[in-house]
């Protein structure tokens, strides 16, 4: 009788390899939206305006 090879180690190794590659792809795409300058600038401008309004209406008892 011919002995059958146990390929479970290859399957598990393949699954681990695919998982690691997938994680790197997803981590690379995770910060793509932060690289767009227009939306970041508009968000920063909105934050600055809201912060200035908050400071102007704050109760300063000095």
N, C-alpha and C positions, 0 to 999 in steps of 0.2 A: 504494500500500500504506500502510496506517495503521501508524504507529510504535507499538511496544509500550513501555509505561513499565516501567522497572526498579524493581520494588517491593522488592528485596532490602534496601534501606536502611530501609524501613519495618518489615520483618520483624525486622531486627537491632535497631532502636530499640525495638520492642515487647518483644523478648526481654530487652533490658537493663532496660527499665522494670519489667517483671514481676519480674526478679531483684532489683532494688533494693527494690521493695515487699515481696517475700518476705523479704529480709534484715531489713528494719525490723520486720516482724511477728514473725519468729523472735527477734530481739534483745529485743523487748518481752516475749515470753513466757519468755525465758531465766531471768529473775530472779523470776518469779511465786512460786516455792516459797520464796523468801527472805522474802517479805512476811508469811507466816503466823507469827504470834507464838507459838503453842503449841509447835510443833515446834522452833522456834528456842530457846525457853526450856528445853525438855527437853534439847536437845542441849548447851546451855551448862551446864546443871546436871550432866549426865553428864561433860562435860569438866572441870568444876571438881572433881568428886569424884575423878576419875582423877588429876588433877594434885595434889590434896591427898594422895592415897595415895602418889604417886610421891615427893613431898617428904618424907613421913613415913618412908619406907623408904630414903631416900638416905643414902649414907655421907658424913657430914660430919666431916672430920678437922681440926677447928679447935681 
